[in-house]
Amino acid sequence: MRKLTKEDILKGKNRREVLHIEEYDADVVIRPLTDGELTEILSAMGNVRIKEDGSLDMSEVDLAKNIQALRLAASMGLVEPKLTVEELSEMMFGVPEFIGAKV
């Protein structure tokens, strides 16, 4: 079995994926988030309980904070086009959140 290298770890965020956006009949390019970015996004959501199985308990999540967190994820994970959170809020309803969930 080979050992995990620093290079292996750091190249993870360099992976790219094409995501089709039905509402625009066009594609965007996304990348995975780093652990640090995900931590920033989760902290934007506020207090979120963790279930016994280790998943997040979304039943008590503030909807406005959740939407903002998804927009932040989309902004961080979008490679092409690169958009700010403010620019994402100008997109068709639900698209930024869809991108954020896929990131």
C-alpha positions as CSV (number, residue, x, y, z in Angstrom):
1,M,0.0,0.0,0.0
2,R,1.4,3.4,-0.9
3,K,1.7,6.3,1.6
4,L,-0.5,9.4,1.3
5,T,1.8,12.3,0.4
6,K,1.6,16.0,1.0
7,E,1.3,16.4,-2.8
8,D,-1.7,14.0,-2.9
9,I,-3.5,16.1,-0.2
10,L,-2.8,19.5,-1.7
11,K,-3.9,18.5,-5.2
12,G,-7.4,17.6,-4.1
13,K,-8.6,21.1,-4.5
14,N,-7.2,21.2,-8.0
15,R,-9.8,18.6,-9.2
16,R,-12.3,20.2,-11.6
17,E,-15.8,19.1,-12.5
18,V,-18.2,20.5,-15.1
19,L,-21.7,21.1,-13.7
20,H,-24.7,21.8,-16.0
21,I,-27.0,24.5,-14.9
22,E,-30.4,23.7,-16.4
23,E,-31.9,27.2,-15.7
24,Y,-29.3,28.8,-17.9
25,D,-28.7,25.8,-20.2
26,A,-25.0,26.2,-19.7
27,D,-22.1,24.7,-17.8
28,V,-19.9,26.0,-15.0
29,V,-16.7,24.5,-13.6
30,I,-16.5,23.7,-9.9
31,R,-13.9,22.4,-7.5
32,P,-14.0,20.7,-4.1
33,L,-13.7,22.8,-1.0
34,T,-10.7,22.6,1.3
35,D,-11.2,21.6,5.0
36,G,-10.5,25.2,6.0
37,E,-13.1,26.6,3.5
38,L,-15.7,24.1,4.7
39,T,-15.0,25.1,8.3
40,E,-15.6,28.7,7.4
41,I,-18.9,27.8,5.7
42,L,-20.1,25.7,8.7
43,S,-19.3,28.5,11.1
44,A,-21.4,30.9,9.0
45,M,-24.4,28.5,9.6
46,G,-24.2,29.1,13.3
47,N,-24.9,26.4,15.9
48,V,-25.7,23.1,14.1
49,R,-26.1,19.9,16.1
50,I,-24.5,16.7,15.0
51,K,-26.6,13.5,15.0
52,E,-25.4,10.3,16.5
53,D,-24.5,9.0,13.1
54,G,-22.1,12.0,12.6
55,S,-24.3,13.8,10.1
56,L,-25.6,17.4,10.6
57,D,-29.0,17.8,12.1
58,M,-30.6,20.2,9.6
59,S,-34.0,20.3,11.4
60,E,-33.0,23.4,13.4
61,V,-30.9,25.3,10.9
62,D,-31.7,28.9,10.3
63,L,-32.9,29.1,6.6
64,A,-31.3,32.5,5.9
65,K,-28.0,31.4,7.3
66,N,-28.2,28.1,5.4
67,I,-28.8,30.0,2.1
68,Q,-25.9,32.3,2.8
69,A,-23.6,29.4,3.6
70,L,-24.6,27.7,0.3
71,R,-23.9,30.9,-1.6
72,L,-20.5,31.2,0.2
73,A,-19.7,27.6,-0.8
74,A,-20.7,28.3,-4.4
75,S,-18.5,31.4,-4.5
76,M,-15.5,29.5,-3.1
77,G,-16.0,26.4,-5.3
78,L,-16.8,28.1,-8.6
79,V,-13.8,28.1,-10.9
80,E,-15.5,29.4,-14.1
81,P,-17.1,31.8,-13.9
82,K,-15.6,33.2,-10.7
83,L,-18.4,35.0,-8.9
84,T,-18.7,36.8,-5.6
85,V,-21.5,36.1,-3.1
86,E,-23.1,39.3,-4.1
87,E,-23.0,38.4,-7.8
88,L,-24.4,34.9,-7.0
89,S,-27.4,36.5,-5.3
90,E,-28.3,38.0,-8.7
91,M,-28.8,34.6,-10.3
92,M,-32.1,32.8,-10.9
93,F,-33.8,31.6,-7.8
94,G,-32.2,28.4,-6.4
95,V,-29.2,28.3,-8.7
96,P,-26.6,29.5,-6.2
97,E,-27.8,27.1,-3.6
98,F,-27.7,24.2,-6.2
99,I,-24.1,25.0,-7.1
100,G,-23.2,25.4,-3.4
101,A,-24.7,22.0,-2.6
102,K,-22.8,20.3,-5.5
103,V,-19.5,21.9,-4.4
